[in-house]
């Protein structure tokens, strides 16, 4: 049982590190670092939650998703 818990904790740490790398790449505008955190066939689904606007359709492909992420970071509410 301990090995299962250990494996889960490692998986959680890997996800956490990936998220931090993604956020850092977005905030710094580092396209190559951002591309390393996403797959080539990435699709982003957005939801504004009735409080902000969001993309009406899924955003498909690495370049489009990266442009979208960097565009969001540039909005005044994110700074």
HTML snippet that shows the backbone in 3Dmol.js (N, CA, C, O; Angstrom):
<script src="https://3Dmol.org/build/3Dmol-min.js"></script>
<div id="view" style="width:600px;height:400px;position:relative"></div>
<script>
const pdb = `
ATOM      1  N   UNK A   1       0.823  -1.196   0.000  1.00  0.00           N
ATOM      2  CA  UNK A   1       0.000   0.000   0.000  1.00  0.00           C
ATOM      3  C   UNK A   1       0.866   1.259   0.000  1.00  0.00           C
ATOM      4  O   UNK A   1       0.506   2.257  -0.625  1.00  0.00           O
ATOM      5  N   UNK A   2       1.992   1.219   0.689  1.00  0.00           N
ATOM      6  CA  UNK A   2       2.859   2.392   0.730  1.00  0.00           C
ATOM      7  C   UNK A   2       3.394   2.749  -0.647  1.00  0.00           C
ATOM      8  O   UNK A   2       3.556   3.928  -0.959  1.00  0.00           O
ATOM      9  N   UNK A   3       3.671   1.745  -1.476  1.00  0.00           N
ATOM     10  CA  UNK A   3       4.180   2.042  -2.816  1.00  0.00           C
ATOM     11  C   UNK A   3       3.116   2.736  -3.663  1.00  0.00           C
ATOM     12  O   UNK A   3       3.444   3.588  -4.489  1.00  0.00           O
ATOM     13  N   UNK A   4       1.850   2.383  -3.468  1.00  0.00           N
ATOM     14  CA  UNK A   4       0.761   3.040  -4.189  1.00  0.00           C
ATOM     15  C   UNK A   4       0.661   4.496  -3.753  1.00  0.00           C
ATOM     16  O   UNK A   4       0.510   5.389  -4.587  1.00  0.00           O
ATOM     17  N   UNK A   5       0.745   4.735  -2.456  1.00  0.00           N
ATOM     18  CA  UNK A   5       0.694   6.104  -1.939  1.00  0.00           C
ATOM     19  C   UNK A   5       1.886   6.902  -2.452  1.00  0.00           C
ATOM     20  O   UNK A   5       1.735   8.057  -2.850  1.00  0.00           O
ATOM     21  N   UNK A   6       3.059   6.300  -2.446  1.00  0.00           N
ATOM     22  CA  UNK A   6       4.265   6.973  -2.931  1.00  0.00           C
ATOM     23  C   UNK A   6       4.126   7.314  -4.415  1.00  0.00           C
ATOM     24  O   UNK A   6       4.479   8.417  -4.832  1.00  0.00           O
ATOM     25  N   UNK A   7       3.620   6.386  -5.205  1.00  0.00           N
ATOM     26  CA  UNK A   7       3.432   6.625  -6.637  1.00  0.00           C
ATOM     27  C   UNK A   7       2.434   7.759  -6.864  1.00  0.00           C
ATOM     28  O   UNK A   7       2.639   8.599  -7.741  1.00  0.00           O
ATOM     29  N   UNK A   8       1.359   7.789  -6.081  1.00  0.00           N
ATOM     30  CA  UNK A   8       0.366   8.859  -6.201  1.00  0.00           C
ATOM     31  C   UNK A   8       0.994  10.205  -5.864  1.00  0.00           C
ATOM     32  O   UNK A   8       0.756  11.193  -6.559  1.00  0.00           O
ATOM     33  N   UNK A   9       1.792  10.248  -4.804  1.00  0.00           N
ATOM     34  CA  UNK A   9       2.437  11.498  -4.409  1.00  0.00           C
ATOM     35  C   UNK A   9       3.399  11.988  -5.482  1.00  0.00           C
ATOM     36  O   UNK A   9       3.471  13.190  -5.741  1.00  0.00           O
ATOM     37  N   UNK A  10       4.140  11.077  -6.112  1.00  0.00           N
ATOM     38  CA  UNK A  10       5.036  11.464  -7.199  1.00  0.00           C
ATOM     39  C   UNK A  10       4.252  12.003  -8.385  1.00  0.00           C
ATOM     40  O   UNK A  10       4.648  12.992  -9.001  1.00  0.00           O
ATOM     41  N   UNK A  11       3.138  11.350  -8.704  1.00  0.00           N
ATOM     42  CA  UNK A  11       2.297  11.812  -9.800  1.00  0.00           C
ATOM     43  C   UNK A  11       1.778  13.214  -9.504  1.00  0.00           C
ATOM     44  O   UNK A  11       1.769  14.073 -10.386  1.00  0.00           O
ATOM     45  N   UNK A  12       1.346  13.447  -8.267  1.00  0.00           N
ATOM     46  CA  UNK A  12       0.846  14.763  -7.862  1.00  0.00           C
ATOM     47  C   UNK A  12       1.954  15.810  -7.978  1.00  0.00           C
ATOM     48  O   UNK A  12       1.711  16.914  -8.467  1.00  0.00           O
ATOM     49  N   UNK A  13       3.152  15.479  -7.540  1.00  0.00           N
ATOM     50  CA  UNK A  13       4.270  16.420  -7.631  1.00  0.00           C
ATOM     51  C   UNK A  13       4.602  16.738  -9.081  1.00  0.00           C
ATOM     52  O   UNK A  13       4.891  17.889  -9.409  1.00  0.00           O
ATOM     53  N   UNK A  14       4.564  15.738  -9.951  1.00  0.00           N
ATOM     54  CA  UNK A  14       4.829  15.966 -11.375  1.00  0.00           C
ATOM     55  C   UNK A  14       3.792  16.902 -11.982  1.00  0.00           C
ATOM     56  O   UNK A  14       4.137  17.789 -12.763  1.00  0.00           O
ATOM     57  N   UNK A  15       2.530  16.710 -11.630  1.00  0.00           N
ATOM     58  CA  UNK A  15       1.468  17.578 -12.139  1.00  0.00           C
ATOM     59  C   UNK A  15       1.640  18.996 -11.616  1.00  0.00           C
ATOM     60  O   UNK A  15       1.456  19.967 -12.350  1.00  0.00           O
ATOM     61  N   UNK A  16       1.991  19.104 -10.356  1.00  0.00           N
ATOM     62  CA  UNK A  16       2.194  20.414  -9.749  1.00  0.00           C
ATOM     63  C   UNK A  16       3.371  21.138 -10.416  1.00  0.00           C
ATOM     64  O   UNK A  16       3.286  22.334 -10.697  1.00  0.00           O
ATOM     65  N   UNK A  17       4.451  20.424 -10.666  1.00  0.00           N
ATOM     66  CA  UNK A  17       5.616  21.020 -11.329  1.00  0.00           C
ATOM     67  C   UNK A  17       5.278  21.439 -12.760  1.00  0.00           C
ATOM     68  O   UNK A  17       5.718  22.493 -13.219  1.00  0.00           O
ATOM     69  N   UNK A  18       4.505  20.626 -13.457  1.00  0.00           N
ATOM     70  CA  UNK A  18       4.094  20.960 -14.817  1.00  0.00           C
ATOM     71  C   UNK A  18       3.244  22.228 -14.819  1.00  0.00           C
ATOM     72  O   UNK A  18       3.430  23.105 -15.663  1.00  0.00           O
ATOM     73  N   UNK A  19       2.316  22.321 -13.875  1.00  0.00           N
ATOM     74  CA  UNK A  19       1.470  23.507 -13.778  1.00  0.00           C
ATOM     75  C   UNK A  19       2.310  24.754 -13.510  1.00  0.00           C
ATOM     76  O   UNK A  19       2.087  25.796 -14.126  1.00  0.00           O
ATOM     77  N   UNK A  20       3.261  24.654 -12.604  1.00  0.00           N
ATOM     78  CA  UNK A  20       4.119  25.801 -12.294  1.00  0.00           C
ATOM     79  C   UNK A  20       4.964  26.205 -13.507  1.00  0.00           C
ATOM     80  O   UNK A  20       5.153  27.395 -13.759  1.00  0.00           O
ATOM     81  N   UNK A  21       5.466  25.229 -14.250  1.00  0.00           N
ATOM     82  CA  UNK A  21       6.229  25.531 -15.470  1.00  0.00           C
ATOM     83  C   UNK A  21       5.343  26.209 -16.513  1.00  0.00           C
ATOM     84  O   UNK A  21       5.775  27.144 -17.187  1.00  0.00           O
ATOM     85  N   UNK A  22       4.098  25.733 -16.644  1.00  0.00           N
ATOM     86  CA  UNK A  22       3.139  26.322 -17.581  1.00  0.00           C
ATOM     87  C   UNK A  22       2.854  27.778 -17.209  1.00  0.00           C
ATOM     88  O   UNK A  22       2.909  28.662 -18.063  1.00  0.00           O
ATOM     89  N   UNK A  23       2.550  28.021 -15.937  1.00  0.00           N
ATOM     90  CA  UNK A  23       2.234  29.381 -15.495  1.00  0.00           C
ATOM     91  C   UNK A  23       3.425  30.316 -15.657  1.00  0.00           C
ATOM     92  O   UNK A  23       3.269  31.460 -16.085  1.00  0.00           O
ATOM     93  N   UNK A  24       4.608  29.833 -15.317  1.00  0.00           N
ATOM     94  CA  UNK A  24       5.815  30.647 -15.462  1.00  0.00           C
ATOM     95  C   UNK A  24       6.057  30.988 -16.931  1.00  0.00           C
ATOM     96  O   UNK A  24       6.411  32.122 -17.255  1.00  0.00           O
ATOM     97  N   UNK A  25       5.868  30.020 -17.813  1.00  0.00           N
ATOM     98  CA  UNK A  25       6.064  30.258 -19.246  1.00  0.00           C
ATOM     99  C   UNK A  25       5.053  31.275 -19.768  1.00  0.00           C
ATOM    100  O   UNK A  25       5.402  32.134 -20.579  1.00  0.00           O
ATOM    101  N   UNK A  26       3.809  31.187 -19.313  1.00  0.00           N
ATOM    102  CA  UNK A  26       2.787  32.157 -19.728  1.00  0.00           C
ATOM    103  C   UNK A  26       3.146  33.557 -19.247  1.00  0.00           C
ATOM    104  O   UNK A  26       3.103  34.516 -20.017  1.00  0.00           O
ATOM    105  N   UNK A  27       3.499  33.667 -17.976  1.00  0.00           N
ATOM    106  CA  UNK A  27       3.791  34.979 -17.400  1.00  0.00           C
ATOM    107  C   UNK A  27       5.029  35.617 -18.008  1.00  0.00           C
ATOM    108  O   UNK A  27       5.087  36.838 -18.154  1.00  0.00           O
ATOM    109  N   UNK A  28       6.009  34.815 -18.360  1.00  0.00           N
ATOM    110  CA  UNK A  28       7.244  35.362 -18.932  1.00  0.00           C
ATOM    111  C   UNK A  28       7.149  35.535 -20.448  1.00  0.00           C
ATOM    112  O   UNK A  28       7.979  36.214 -21.051  1.00  0.00           O
ATOM    113  N   UNK A  29       6.130  34.916 -21.063  1.00  0.00           N
ATOM    114  CA  UNK A  29       5.991  34.986 -22.511  1.00  0.00           C
ATOM    115  C   UNK A  29       6.987  34.110 -23.250  1.00  0.00           C
ATOM    116  O   UNK A  29       7.250  34.328 -24.432  1.00  0.00           O
ATOM    117  N   UNK A  30       7.538  33.127 -22.565  1.00  0.00           N
ATOM    118  CA  UNK A  30       8.541  32.233 -23.142  1.00  0.00           C
ATOM    119  C   UNK A  30       7.844  31.150 -23.968  1.00  0.00           C
ATOM    120  O   UNK A  30       7.353  30.162 -23.423  1.00  0.00           O
ATOM    121  N   UNK A  31       7.805  31.348 -25.281  1.00  0.00           N
ATOM    122  CA  UNK A  31       7.077  30.424 -26.158  1.00  0.00           C
ATOM    123  C   UNK A  31       7.656  29.017 -26.163  1.00  0.00           C
ATOM    124  O   UNK A  31       6.900  28.046 -26.174  1.00  0.00           O
ATOM    125  N   UNK A  32       8.967  28.885 -26.156  1.00  0.00           N
ATOM    126  CA  UNK A  32       9.547  27.540 -26.199  1.00  0.00           C
ATOM    127  C   UNK A  32       9.261  26.787 -24.905  1.00  0.00           C
ATOM    128  O   UNK A  32       8.992  25.586 -24.939  1.00  0.00           O
ATOM    129  N   UNK A  33       9.313  27.469 -23.772  1.00  0.00           N
ATOM    130  CA  UNK A  33       8.990  26.819 -22.495  1.00  0.00           C
ATOM    131  C   UNK A  33       7.511  26.463 -22.438  1.00  0.00           C
ATOM    132  O   UNK A  33       7.141  25.412 -21.915  1.00  0.00           O
ATOM    133  N   UNK A  34       6.665  27.338 -22.975  1.00  0.00           N
ATOM    134  CA  UNK A  34       5.229  27.059 -22.996  1.00  0.00           C
ATOM    135  C   UNK A  34       4.937  25.848 -23.875  1.00  0.00           C
ATOM    136  O   UNK A  34       4.132  24.993 -23.506  1.00  0.00           O
ATOM    137  N   UNK A  35       5.584  25.771 -25.029  1.00  0.00           N
ATOM    138  CA  UNK A  35       5.377  24.641 -25.944  1.00  0.00           C
ATOM    139  C   UNK A  35       5.786  23.324 -25.303  1.00  0.00           C
ATOM    140  O   UNK A  35       5.202  22.282 -25.602  1.00  0.00           O
ATOM    141  N   UNK A  36       6.787  23.358 -24.420  1.00  0.00           N
ATOM    142  CA  UNK A  36       7.230  22.135 -23.746  1.00  0.00           C
ATOM    143  C   UNK A  36       6.203  21.614 -22.746  1.00  0.00           C
ATOM    144  O   UNK A  36       6.248  20.441 -22.376  1.00  0.00           O
ATOM    145  N   UNK A  37       5.285  22.458 -22.307  1.00  0.00           N
ATOM    146  CA  UNK A  37       4.288  22.029 -21.320  1.00  0.00           C
ATOM    147  C   UNK A  37       2.994  21.545 -21.970  1.00  0.00           C
ATOM    148  O   UNK A  37       2.108  21.038 -21.280  1.00  0.00           O
ATOM    149  N   UNK A  38       2.878  21.695 -23.277  1.00  0.00           N
ATOM    150  CA  UNK A  38       1.653  21.318 -23.989  1.00  0.00           C
ATOM    151  C   UNK A  38       1.966  20.287 -25.066  1.00  0.00           C
ATOM    152  O   UNK A  38       3.082  20.238 -25.582  1.00  0.00           O
ATOM    153  N   UNK A  39       0.979  19.469 -25.400  1.00  0.00           N
ATOM    154  CA  UNK A  39       1.170  18.517 -26.496  1.00  0.00           C
ATOM    155  C   UNK A  39       0.819  19.197 -27.818  1.00  0.00           C
ATOM    156  O   UNK A  39       0.119  20.209 -27.833  1.00  0.00           O
ATOM    157  N   UNK A  40       1.296  18.649 -28.904  1.00  0.00           N
ATOM    158  CA  UNK A  40       1.035  19.231 -30.224  1.00  0.00           C
ATOM    159  C   UNK A  40      -0.452  19.233 -30.566  1.00  0.00           C
ATOM    160  O   UNK A  40      -0.924  20.109 -31.290  1.00  0.00           O
ATOM    161  N   UNK A  41      -1.184  18.261 -30.050  1.00  0.00           N
ATOM    162  CA  UNK A  41      -2.611  18.155 -30.373  1.00  0.00           C
ATOM    163  C   UNK A  41      -3.499  18.683 -29.241  1.00  0.00           C
ATOM    164  O   UNK A  41      -4.620  18.209 -29.061  1.00  0.00           O
ATOM    165  N   UNK A  42      -3.005  19.652 -28.487  1.00  0.00           N
ATOM    166  CA  UNK A  42      -3.741  20.211 -27.355  1.00  0.00           C
ATOM    167  C   UNK A  42      -5.029  20.890 -27.825  1.00  0.00           C
ATOM    168  O   UNK A  42      -5.074  21.493 -28.897  1.00  0.00           O
ATOM    169  N   UNK A  43      -6.070  20.780 -27.002  1.00  0.00           N
ATOM    170  CA  UNK A  43      -7.326  21.495 -27.207  1.00  0.00           C
ATOM    171  C   UNK A  43      -7.699  22.162 -25.897  1.00  0.00           C
ATOM    172  O   UNK A  43      -7.702  21.516 -24.849  1.00  0.00           O
ATOM    173  N   UNK A  44      -8.012  23.447 -25.945  1.00  0.00           N
ATOM    174  CA  UNK A  44      -8.411  24.188 -24.745  1.00  0.00           C
ATOM    175  C   UNK A  44      -9.908  24.466 -24.800  1.00  0.00           C
ATOM    176  O   UNK A  44     -10.427  24.980 -25.790  1.00  0.00           O
ATOM    177  N   UNK A  45     -10.582  24.117 -23.725  1.00  0.00           N
ATOM    178  CA  UNK A  45     -12.002  24.407 -23.563  1.00  0.00           C
ATOM    179  C   UNK A  45     -12.097  25.486 -22.495  1.00  0.00           C
ATOM    180  O   UNK A  45     -11.510  25.344 -21.422  1.00  0.00           O
ATOM    181  N   UNK A  46     -12.824  26.557 -22.771  1.00  0.00           N
ATOM    182  CA  UNK A  46     -12.888  27.665 -21.820  1.00  0.00           C
ATOM    183  C   UNK A  46     -14.306  27.872 -21.321  1.00  0.00           C
ATOM    184  O   UNK A  46     -15.278  27.482 -21.968  1.00  0.00           O
ATOM    185  N   UNK A  47     -14.400  28.496 -20.152  1.00  0.00           N
ATOM    186  CA  UNK A  47     -15.687  28.808 -19.550  1.00  0.00           C
ATOM    187  C   UNK A  47     -15.511  30.075 -18.727  1.00  0.00           C
ATOM    188  O   UNK A  47     -14.746  30.092 -17.763  1.00  0.00           O
ATOM    189  N   UNK A  48     -16.204  31.117 -19.099  1.00  0.00           N
ATOM    190  CA  UNK A  48     -16.091  32.380 -18.385  1.00  0.00           C
ATOM    191  C   UNK A  48     -16.838  32.396 -17.070  1.00  0.00           C
ATOM    192  O   UNK A  48     -16.664  33.319 -16.275  1.00  0.00           O
ATOM    193  N   UNK A  49     -17.668  31.391 -16.823  1.00  0.00           N
ATOM    194  CA  UNK A  49     -18.391  31.320 -15.561  1.00  0.00           C
ATOM    195  C   UNK A  49     -19.367  32.467 -15.349  1.00  0.00           C
ATOM    196  O   UNK A  49     -19.610  32.854 -14.206  1.00  0.00           O
ATOM    197  N   UNK A  50     -19.926  33.016 -16.403  1.00  0.00           N
ATOM    198  CA  UNK A  50     -20.873  34.135 -16.346  1.00  0.00           C
ATOM    199  C   UNK A  50     -20.264  35.413 -15.795  1.00  0.00           C
ATOM    200  O   UNK A  50     -20.984  36.391 -15.591  1.00  0.00           O
ATOM    201  N   UNK A  51     -18.954  35.436 -15.548  1.00  0.00           N
ATOM    202  CA  UNK A  51     -18.322  36.641 -15.012  1.00  0.00           C
ATOM    203  C   UNK A  51     -17.366  37.280 -16.003  1.00  0.00           C
ATOM    204  O   UNK A  51     -17.006  38.447 -15.852  1.00  0.00           O
ATOM    205  N   UNK A  52     -16.958  36.541 -16.998  1.00  0.00           N
ATOM    206  CA  UNK A  52     -16.051  37.091 -18.002  1.00  0.00           C
ATOM    207  C   UNK A  52     -16.291  36.388 -19.330  1.00  0.00           C
ATOM    208  O   UNK A  52     -16.924  35.334 -19.393  1.00  0.00           O
ATOM    209  N   UNK A  53     -15.775  36.991 -20.376  1.00  0.00           N
ATOM    210  CA  UNK A  53     -15.951  36.375 -21.692  1.00  0.00           C
ATOM    211  C   UNK A  53     -14.981  35.208 -21.854  1.00  0.00           C
ATOM    212  O   UNK A  53     -13.919  35.166 -21.233  1.00  0.00           O
ATOM    213  N   UNK A  54     -15.365  34.288 -22.683  1.00  0.00           N
ATOM    214  CA  UNK A  54     -14.535  33.113 -22.947  1.00  0.00           C
ATOM    215  C   UNK A  54     -14.690  32.757 -24.419  1.00  0.00           C
ATOM    216  O   UNK A  54     -15.620  33.212 -25.085  1.00  0.00           O
ATOM    217  N   UNK A  55     -13.781  31.948 -24.911  1.00  0.00           N
ATOM    218  CA  UNK A  55     -13.879  31.487 -26.296  1.00  0.00           C
ATOM    219  C   UNK A  55     -15.158  30.668 -26.451  1.00  0.00           C
ATOM    220  O   UNK A  55     -15.468  29.826 -25.608  1.00  0.00           O
ATOM    221  N   UNK A  56     -15.884  30.913 -27.509  1.00  0.00           N
ATOM    222  CA  UNK A  56     -17.150  30.220 -27.719  1.00  0.00           C
ATOM    223  C   UNK A  56     -16.968  28.803 -28.234  1.00  0.00           C
ATOM    224  O   UNK A  56     -17.849  27.959 -28.071  1.00  0.00           O
ATOM    225  N   UNK A  57     -15.822  28.543 -28.859  1.00  0.00           N
ATOM    226  CA  UNK A  57     -15.531  27.216 -29.403  1.00  0.00           C
ATOM    227  C   UNK A  57     -14.210  26.722 -28.834  1.00  0.00           C
ATOM    228  O   UNK A  57     -13.394  27.521 -28.374  1.00  0.00           O
ATOM    229  N   UNK A  58     -13.993  25.416 -28.862  1.00  0.00           N
ATOM    230  CA  UNK A  58     -12.698  24.892 -28.403  1.00  0.00           C
ATOM    231  C   UNK A  58     -11.556  25.493 -29.224  1.00  0.00           C
ATOM    232  O   UNK A  58     -11.699  25.757 -30.418  1.00  0.00           O
ATOM    233  N   UNK A  59     -10.436  25.699 -28.565  1.00  0.00           N
ATOM    234  CA  UNK A  59      -9.240  26.225 -29.215  1.00  0.00           C
ATOM    235  C   UNK A  59      -8.342  25.024 -29.494  1.00  0.00           C
ATOM    236  O   UNK A  59      -7.919  24.331 -28.569  1.00  0.00           O
ATOM    237  N   UNK A  60      -8.055  24.781 -30.764  1.00  0.00           N
ATOM    238  CA  UNK A  60      -7.386  23.548 -31.181  1.00  0.00           C
ATOM    239  C   UNK A  60      -5.998  23.840 -31.746  1.00  0.00           C
ATOM    240  O   UNK A  60      -5.817  24.748 -32.557  1.00  0.00           O
ATOM    241  N   UNK A  61      -5.026  23.050 -31.300  1.00  0.00           N
ATOM    242  CA  UNK A  61      -3.676  23.133 -31.842  1.00  0.00           C
ATOM    243  C   UNK A  61      -2.731  23.919 -30.952  1.00  0.00           C
ATOM    244  O   UNK A  61      -3.132  24.855 -30.260  1.00  0.00           O
ATOM    245  N   UNK A  62      -1.485  23.525 -30.984  1.00  0.00           N
ATOM    246  CA  UNK A  62      -0.467  24.109 -30.114  1.00  0.00           C
ATOM    247  C   UNK A  62      -0.338  25.619 -30.297  1.00  0.00           C
ATOM    248  O   UNK A  62      -0.363  26.359 -29.314  1.00  0.00           O
ATOM    249  N   UNK A  63      -0.202  26.084 -31.525  1.00  0.00           N
ATOM    250  CA  UNK A  63      -0.006  27.519 -31.751  1.00  0.00           C
ATOM    251  C   UNK A  63      -1.206  28.340 -31.309  1.00  0.00           C
ATOM    252  O   UNK A  63      -1.040  29.397 -30.701  1.00  0.00           O
ATOM    253  N   UNK A  64      -2.406  27.872 -31.603  1.00  0.00           N
ATOM    254  CA  UNK A  64      -3.608  28.617 -31.225  1.00  0.00           C
ATOM    255  C   UNK A  64      -3.781  28.662 -29.704  1.00  0.00           C
ATOM    256  O   UNK A  64      -4.145  29.702 -29.155  1.00  0.00           O
ATOM    257  N   UNK A  65      -3.526  27.559 -29.032  1.00  0.00           N
ATOM    258  CA  UNK A  65      -3.664  27.524 -27.572  1.00  0.00           C
ATOM    259  C   UNK A  65      -2.608  28.413 -26.920  1.00  0.00           C
ATOM    260  O   UNK A  65      -2.902  29.119 -25.956  1.00  0.00           O
ATOM    261  N   UNK A  66      -1.389  28.384 -27.435  1.00  0.00           N
ATOM    262  CA  UNK A  66      -0.347  29.253 -26.873  1.00  0.00           C
ATOM    263  C   UNK A  66      -0.716  30.724 -27.056  1.00  0.00           C
ATOM    264  O   UNK A  66      -0.563  31.517 -26.127  1.00  0.00           O
ATOM    265  N   UNK A  67      -1.192  31.091 -28.226  1.00  0.00           N
ATOM    266  CA  UNK A  67      -1.607  32.480 -28.464  1.00  0.00           C
ATOM    267  C   UNK A  67      -2.728  32.879 -27.518  1.00  0.00           C
ATOM    268  O   UNK A  67      -2.730  33.989 -26.985  1.00  0.00           O
ATOM    269  N   UNK A  68      -3.676  31.981 -27.308  1.00  0.00           N
ATOM    270  CA  UNK A  68      -4.787  32.268 -26.401  1.00  0.00           C
ATOM    271  C   UNK A  68      -4.281  32.476 -24.969  1.00  0.00           C
ATOM    272  O   UNK A  68      -4.666  33.440 -24.307  1.00  0.00           O
ATOM    273  N   UNK A  69      -3.423  31.575 -24.499  1.00  0.00           N
ATOM    274  CA  UNK A  69      -2.897  31.679 -23.129  1.00  0.00           C
ATOM    275  C   UNK A  69      -2.116  32.970 -22.933  1.00  0.00           C
ATOM    276  O   UNK A  69      -2.285  33.653 -21.923  1.00  0.00           O
ATOM    277  N   UNK A  70      -1.273  33.302 -23.884  1.00  0.00           N
ATOM    278  CA  UNK A  70      -0.493  34.533 -23.770  1.00  0.00           C
ATOM    279  C   UNK A  70      -1.385  35.765 -23.869  1.00  0.00           C
ATOM    280  O   UNK A  70      -1.109  36.781 -23.231  1.00  0.00           O
ATOM    281  N   UNK A  71      -2.445  35.686 -24.656  1.00  0.00           N
ATOM    282  CA  UNK A  71      -3.393  36.794 -24.760  1.00  0.00           C
ATOM    283  C   UNK A  71      -4.127  37.047 -23.459  1.00  0.00           C
ATOM    284  O   UNK A  71      -4.370  38.198 -23.094  1.00  0.00           O
ATOM    285  N   UNK A  72      -4.481  35.980 -22.755  1.00  0.00           N
ATOM    286  CA  UNK A  72      -5.168  36.128 -21.469  1.00  0.00           C
ATOM    287  C   UNK A  72      -4.252  36.805 -20.459  1.00  0.00           C
ATOM    288  O   UNK A  72      -4.688  37.676 -19.706  1.00  0.00           O
ATOM    289  N   UNK A  73      -2.994  36.408 -20.440  1.00  0.00           N
ATOM    290  CA  UNK A  73      -2.034  36.970 -19.488  1.00  0.00           C
ATOM    291  C   UNK A  73      -1.872  38.474 -19.704  1.00  0.00           C
ATOM    292  O   UNK A  73      -1.613  39.211 -18.752  1.00  0.00           O
ATOM    293  N   UNK A  74      -2.021  38.932 -20.939  1.00  0.00           N
ATOM    294  CA  UNK A  74      -1.852  40.351 -21.249  1.00  0.00           C
ATOM    295  C   UNK A  74      -3.032  41.206 -20.798  1.00  0.00           C
ATOM    296  O   UNK A  74      -2.918  42.431 -20.759  1.00  0.00           O
ATOM    297  N   UNK A  75      -4.159  40.589 -20.459  1.00  0.00           N
ATOM    298  CA  UNK A  75      -5.328  41.362 -20.034  1.00  0.00           C
ATOM    299  C   UNK A  75      -5.056  42.014 -18.682  1.00  0.00           C
ATOM    300  O   UNK A  75      -4.393  41.420 -17.832  1.00  0.00           O
ATOM    301  N   UNK A  76      -5.558  43.226 -18.476  1.00  0.00           N
ATOM    302  CA  UNK A  76      -5.282  43.952 -17.226  1.00  0.00           C
ATOM    303  C   UNK A  76      -5.674  43.205 -15.954  1.00  0.00           C
ATOM    304  O   UNK A  76      -4.992  43.341 -14.939  1.00  0.00           O
ATOM    305  N   UNK A  77      -6.742  42.428 -15.978  1.00  0.00           N
ATOM    306  CA  UNK A  77      -7.189  41.715 -14.769  1.00  0.00           C
ATOM    307  C   UNK A  77      -6.181  40.671 -14.316  1.00  0.00           C
ATOM    308  O   UNK A  77      -6.188  40.282 -13.148  1.00  0.00           O
ATOM    309  N   UNK A  78      -5.323  40.212 -15.201  1.00  0.00           N
ATOM    310  CA  UNK A  78      -4.335  39.184 -14.868  1.00  0.00           C
ATOM    311  C   UNK A  78      -3.033  39.767 -14.344  1.00  0.00           C
ATOM    312  O   UNK A  78      -2.175  39.031 -13.858  1.00  0.00           O
ATOM    313  N   UNK A  79      -2.880  41.057 -14.436  1.00  0.00           N
ATOM    314  CA  UNK A  79      -1.609  41.673 -14.015  1.00  0.00           C
ATOM    315  C   UNK A  79      -1.684  42.170 -12.596  1.00  0.00           C
ATOM    316  O   UNK A  79      -0.708  42.714 -12.080  1.00  0.00           O
TER     317      UNK A  79
END
`;
const viewer = $3Dmol.createViewer("view");
viewer.addModel(pdb, "pdb");
viewer.setStyle({}, {cartoon: {color: "spectrum"}});
viewer.zoomTo();
viewer.render();
</script>
